[in-house]
Every structure is written in C-alpha cells, then in structure tokens.
Amino acid sequence: MVQKFKSILKEKHHFSWYIGIAVFFLVIIVTLFLILSASKQIDYSWQWYRVPARFFTNEVIKSDTRGEIDSITIEGTTAVIEVKTEDGIETFRVPENELLLKRGDFVAPGTILAESKKLKPGILLQGLGLTLMISLYSSVFGIIIGLFGGLARISKNPGLKWLSTIYVEIIRGSPLLVQILIWYFVIGTLVNDNLSMMGMSKIPPVGWGIISLSIFAGAYVTEIIRGGIESIPKGQMEAARSSGMSYLQAMVHIILPQAFRISMPALTGQFISLIKDSSLLGIISLRELTKASREIVSSTMMTFEFFLILAALYLVITFPLSMFVKHLEQKAKIK
C-alpha cells in the first residue's frame, strides 16, 4: 500500500489533480474542526472510560430471591450459601474465592453473590455476535432462495415464472420492517400455536428474524441471479446442449458459474445491506447490535459514546466487504 502511494506521488499529473487532492484534505480538516468545536460547546459529559465494561465484563452470580443469608458452608473450593426466605431455604453454590457476602447479609433479586475474575463478553459483543450470526444464516438462505427464484424467473413454465415474479414484487414493494412484524406477530403466532398443539417446540424469535431476512434477501438475489444468467450469451447454452448436455447439466456446469462470477459484486453489496437491515430485528426483542446499544444508552445516558461506537462497529463489519466488492469489480474489468 505504501509503495503504491509513493508510485502515485511520483507520477506526473495535471495541476487540477493536485488542486483536487488539496480540496479533499481541506474538506476533511474543516469537517473534523467543526465536529470538535460543536462537541466542546454542548453541555455533555463524555465518559469514554465506562465503555470497555460493555465489551467485556466480569461473570457474576446473582440471587433470584429475597431473604437473609442463614449460613455459608465451605466445601473444598465451593461455598454453599443458604438464604432464608418466606417460603423456606434457597441454596446457591458459588466459588469460595469469589464470594462477596457473609452470614447475616440481606439479599434481594439481582443481588450479586459472587463475582468472577474471569472476563466474559459484554452486551455489545453479544449483540455483535448475534448480528453476525443472523446475517450469515440469512445470507446463505437468501442465496439458496434467490438461486431457485432466479431459475424460476427465466423458466419457460408460466406457473413458476409467475409465482417467482409475484414473490419478488411483493417483497421488494413492501418495507422490511412491516415484513418482520408480519412474520413474527402474524405468521409466527399461527405457526407456534399449531406447533404447541402438536407437542413440538416453538420457533424462537431469532428463527423468525432469520426467516424474514432470508425471504427479503432472496427476492433481491433472485433478480441479481436472473440478470447474471441473462447476461450470458445464449449461444453457450446452445453449444452445451448440442454437445450432449442436458439443460440442467448445462446450467450447473456452464451458465451458473459464469453468472455467479458476474453477479458477485452485486451479491456482496446485497449482503452488506443485509447486515445493516438486521438492526430492525430489535423490534421483535432480539438483542442484536443496535438494540444492545439502545439498552446501554437507556441505562447509562451515554448517548454520544455508544451511538458513535455502534456506527464504528457496523463500519468495521461492512468496510472489508466493501473493499472486497471493489476488488471484484476491478478484477472483472481487467478480464
């Protein structure tokens, strides 16, 4: 990267090129100056020192009852805590060296009984992990749906073609937020009620989140795949069929590999959008990255810090993918 930058500087350019570079850096400097000036004028107490605790935190064991600690018995490296409540005795087992309370102390639901020195992922990292997991599954299922949808769109079978067209138009013509609400509160309620009646486990909210995003992404992937297939010269299919291949063999071995290569930049761009679209799943109580940040802001009132961090985390996820898309586009131009 450094060598490339040096080679660019050594090249001879028109005077307007250097003017453009100067304007670019001037705009960046002025923008940063305005942001810093505005941040100093507002009445806000920055608390960046409290941020790391939301990425990593100590593991704690909390009481889920109210009462008085009646006794503490040490069994090896484990402390057995007996809490006397109105309903009887509740027992908790915690590591002896992590115990924070003593006999006679009163506890309530949420009281920390023991705190580990070991760090565990905090709420932000948990939200980030859930966002990545949902985005990954939705992308995979979206490709599968889009592949079949794209093939149906170019099919000579009118039934498949019309169904695929209706699917694409409905999904692309309605807001994703509305689709998530329908999948979870309408379809999800009906399906889960029937599953309960049959004695089967319900589909959790994360499952409905993945389903809604997969269906949404599948509609866009369908059009991307269709465009990629139609960009391949028809003569290649005719040549494959004349060589003895069936339609399916020609599609799998000749057409689809080229279509995917052509469509790769558009597909990657769609998946970048899908990562950002996952922020809407907080409406069905999924603690993905955006909802986790909102919960932290609500409890700490650290609005600016965590919304800036939220934007930075999404940028960290999507920027490498954006650079990958740019690389693919340049590679396609060379070929």
C-alpha positions in Angstrom: 0.0 0.0 0.0 2.8 2.4 0.9 4.7 1.6 -2.3 1.6 2.1 -4.3 1.0 5.5 -2.7 4.7 6.5 -3.4 4.3 5.5 -7.0 1.2 7.6 -7.4 3.1 10.6 -6.0 5.9 10.1 -8.4 3.6 10.1 -11.4 3.2 13.4 -13.3 -0.3 14.8 -13.0 -2.1 17.8 -14.3 -2.3 20.8 -11.9 -6.0 20.2 -11.4 -5.2 16.8 -9.9 -3.2 18.5 -7.1 -5.9 21.0 -6.6 -8.4 18.1 -6.1 -6.1 16.5 -3.5 -5.8 19.8 -1.6 -9.6 20.3 -1.7 -10.1 16.7 -0.3 -7.8 17.2 2.7 -9.2 20.7 3.3 -12.8 19.3 3.5 -11.6 16.6 5.9 -9.8 19.1 8.2 -12.7 21.6 8.2 -15.2 18.8 8.9 -13.2 17.5 11.9 -12.7 21.0 13.2 -16.5 21.7 13.1 -17.2 18.4 14.8 -14.7 19.1 17.6 -15.9 22.7 18.0 -19.5 21.6 18.3 -18.6 18.8 20.8 -17.0 21.4 23.1 -19.9 23.8 23.0 -22.6 21.3 24.0 -23.3 20.6 27.7 -22.4 16.9 27.7 -20.0 14.9 30.0 -18.0 12.4 27.9 -17.5 9.1 29.8 -15.3 7.0 27.5 -13.7 5.3 30.5 -17.0 3.4 31.0 -17.1 2.0 27.5 -14.8 -1.1 27.9 -17.1 -2.6 30.5 -19.7 -3.0 27.8 -17.4 -5.1 25.7 -16.0 -7.3 28.4 -17.4 -7.8 31.9 -16.8 -10.0 34.9 -19.0 -13.0 35.3 -21.4 -12.7 38.3 -23.8 -14.9 40.1 -26.9 -13.2 41.3 -29.6 -14.0 43.8 -33.1 -14.6 42.4 -34.9 -14.4 45.7 -35.3 -12.2 48.8 -34.1 -13.1 52.3 -31.3 -13.3 54.7 -28.1 -15.4 54.4 -28.6 -18.1 57.1 -25.3 -20.0 56.6 -22.3 -20.3 54.4 -20.6 -23.7 54.2 -17.2 -24.2 52.5 -17.0 -27.5 50.6 -13.5 -27.6 49.1 -13.3 -24.6 46.6 -17.1 -24.1 46.7 -19.2 -22.0 49.0 -22.7 -23.2 49.7 -25.0 -20.3 50.6 -28.3 -20.9 52.3 -30.7 -18.0 52.1 -33.7 -18.0 54.5 -36.8 -16.8 52.7 -40.5 -16.6 53.5 -41.0 -19.9 51.6 -38.1 -21.8 53.1 -34.4 -22.2 52.3 -32.8 -21.3 48.9 -29.4 -22.7 48.2 -26.7 -21.2 46.0 -23.3 -22.7 45.1 -20.5 -20.3 44.2 -16.7 -20.4 44.0 -15.4 -19.8 47.5 -12.7 -17.2 46.4 -15.4 -15.2 44.5 -17.8 -14.8 47.4 -18.8 -11.2 48.2 -21.3 -11.6 51.1 -21.3 -13.0 54.6 -23.7 -14.7 57.0 -26.5 -12.3 58.1 -26.5 -10.2 55.0 -29.8 -9.5 53.3 -30.2 -10.2 49.6 -32.9 -9.4 47.0 -33.4 -10.4 43.4 -30.4 -9.2 41.5 -28.0 -9.0 44.4 -24.6 -10.2 43.4 -23.5 -13.1 45.4 -20.1 -13.8 43.7 -18.0 -12.1 41.0 -15.5 -13.9 38.9 -12.2 -12.5 37.9 -12.6 -14.1 34.5 -13.9 -11.8 31.7 -16.9 -12.7 29.6 -18.3 -11.0 26.5 -20.3 -7.9 27.4 -23.6 -6.8 26.0 -22.0 -5.1 23.0 -20.0 -8.2 21.9 -23.0 -10.4 22.5 -25.1 -8.2 20.3 -22.3 -8.1 17.7 -22.1 -11.9 17.7 -25.9 -12.2 17.2 -25.8 -9.7 14.4 -23.1 -11.7 12.6 -24.8 -15.0 13.2 -28.2 -13.8 11.8 -26.5 -12.1 8.8 -24.6 -15.2 8.0 -27.5 -17.6 8.1 -29.8 -15.1 6.3 -27.2 -14.7 3.5 -26.8 -18.4 3.0 -30.6 -19.0 2.9 -31.0 -15.9 0.8 -28.6 -17.3 -1.8 -30.5 -20.6 -1.9 -33.9 -18.9 -2.3 -32.5 -16.5 -4.8 -31.0 -19.3 -6.9 -34.2 -21.1 -7.2 -36.1 -17.9 -7.7 -33.7 -16.7 -10.4 -34.1 -20.0 -12.3 -37.9 -19.8 -12.0 -37.8 -16.3 -13.4 -36.2 -17.5 -16.6 -38.2 -20.7 -16.7 -40.5 -21.4 -19.7 -43.0 -22.8 -17.2 -45.5 -20.0 -16.7 -46.6 -21.2 -13.3 -43.0 -21.0 -11.9 -42.3 -17.7 -13.7 -45.5 -16.0 -12.4 -45.0 -17.3 -8.8 -41.4 -16.0 -8.8 -42.5 -12.6 -10.2 -45.2 -12.2 -7.6 -42.8 -13.1 -4.8 -40.2 -10.6 -6.0 -42.7 -7.8 -6.5 -44.4 -8.3 -3.1 -41.2 -8.5 -1.1 -39.4 -5.6 -2.9 -42.5 -3.5 -2.9 -43.1 -3.6 0.9 -40.9 -2.3 3.8 -38.7 -4.8 5.6 -40.0 -3.6 8.9 -43.6 -4.5 8.0 -42.4 -7.9 6.8 -40.7 -8.6 10.1 -43.8 -7.7 12.0 -46.0 -9.9 9.8 -43.6 -12.9 10.1 -43.2 -12.7 13.8 -46.6 -11.5 15.1 -48.9 -12.9 12.5 -47.4 -16.0 10.8 -45.2 -16.7 13.8 -48.2 -16.7 16.2 -50.2 -19.1 14.0 -47.3 -21.5 13.4 -46.1 -21.6 17.0 -49.7 -22.1 18.3 -50.0 -25.1 15.9 -46.6 -26.4 16.9 -47.7 -26.2 20.6 -50.9 -28.1 19.9 -48.8 -30.9 18.3 -46.4 -31.0 21.2 -43.5 -29.6 19.3 -41.1 -26.8 20.2 -41.9 -23.3 19.1 -39.7 -21.4 16.7 -37.8 -18.8 18.7 -37.7 -15.1 17.8 -34.2 -15.5 16.3 -35.6 -18.1 13.9 -38.3 -15.7 12.7 -35.7 -13.0 12.3 -33.6 -15.2 10.1 -36.6 -16.3 8.1 -37.8 -12.7 7.5 -34.3 -11.5 6.4 -33.8 -14.6 4.2 -37.1 -14.1 2.4 -36.3 -10.4 2.0 -32.8 -11.0 0.7 -33.9 -13.9 -1.5 -36.1 -11.5 -3.6 -33.2 -9.3 -4.4 -30.8 -12.2 -5.0 -33.5 -13.6 -7.4 -33.2 -10.5 -9.6 -29.4 -10.5 -9.3 -29.1 -14.1 -10.4 -31.7 -13.6 -13.2 -29.6 -10.7 -14.5 -26.4 -12.7 -14.3 -27.9 -15.6 -16.2 -29.4 -13.5 -18.9 -26.1 -11.7 -19.4 -24.5 -15.0 -20.6 -24.7 -15.3 -24.4 -27.5 -17.7 -25.5 -25.0 -19.4 -27.8 -23.2 -21.0 -24.8 -26.4 -22.9 -23.8 -27.0 -23.9 -27.4 -23.4 -25.2 -27.7 -23.7 -27.1 -24.4 -26.9 -28.7 -25.5 -25.5 -29.6 -28.9 -22.6 -31.3 -27.2 -24.9 -33.8 -25.4 -25.5 -32.0 -22.1 -29.0 -31.8 -20.6 -30.5 -28.4 -19.7 -29.7 -29.0 -16.0 -26.1 -30.1 -16.7 -25.5 -27.1 -19.0 -27.0 -24.7 -16.3 -24.9 -26.2 -13.5 -21.6 -26.6 -15.3 -21.6 -23.8 -17.8 -24.1 -21.0 -17.1 -24.4 -20.7 -13.4 -20.6 -20.5 -12.6 -20.3 -17.6 -15.0 -23.5 -15.9 -13.7 -22.2 -16.1 -10.1 -18.9 -14.6 -11.1 -20.6 -11.7 -12.9 -23.1 -11.2 -10.1 -20.6 -11.5 -7.2 -20.1 -7.7 -6.7 -23.9 -7.1 -6.6 -24.4 -10.1 -4.3 -21.8 -8.9 -1.9 -23.3 -5.4 -1.9 -26.7 -7.0 -1.1 -25.2 -8.8 1.9 -23.7 -5.6 3.2 -27.2 -4.1 3.1 -28.5 -7.2 4.9 -26.1 -6.7 7.8 -27.4 -3.2 8.3 -31.0 -4.3 7.8 -30.6 -6.7 10.7 -30.7 -3.7 13.0 -34.5 -3.7 12.5 -34.8 -7.1 14.4 -34.7 -5.3 17.7 -38.5 -4.7 17.2 -39.1 -8.4 18.0 -36.9 -8.2 21.1 -33.8 -9.6 19.6 -30.8 -8.1 21.3 -28.7 -7.6 18.2 -26.1 -4.9 18.0 -28.4 -1.9 17.6 -30.8 -3.0 20.4 -27.9 -3.7 22.7 -26.6 -0.2 22.1 -30.0 1.3 22.8 -30.3 -0.6 26.1 -26.9 0.7 27.2 -27.8 4.2 26.3 -31.1 3.9 28.2 -29.3 2.7 31.4 -26.2 4.9 31.3 -27.4 8.0 29.4 -24.2 7.9 27.4 -25.9 8.7 24.1 -23.0 10.0 22.0 -20.4 7.5 23.0 -22.4 4.3 22.3 -24.1 5.6 19.1 -20.7 6.5 17.7 -19.3 3.1 18.7 -22.4 1.5 17.1 -21.7 3.3 13.8 -18.0 2.3 14.1 -18.8 -1.4 14.7 -21.1 -1.5 11.6 -18.3 0.1 9.6 -15.8 -2.4 10.8 -18.1 -5.2 9.6 -19.0 -3.7 6.3 -15.9 -1.9 5.2 -13.9 -5.1 4.4 -16.8 -6.4 2.4 -17.0 -3.1 0.5 -13.3 -3.4 -0.3 -13.9 -7.0 -1.4 -16.6 -5.7 -3.8 -14.3 -3.1 -5.2 -11.6 -5.7 -5.8 -14.0 -8.0 -7.6 -15.2 -5.1 -9.8 -11.6 -4.2 -10.7 -10.8 -7.8 -11.4 -13.9 -8.1 -13.7 -12.9 -5.0 -15.6 -9.4 -6.5 -16.2 -10.9 -9.6 -17.6 
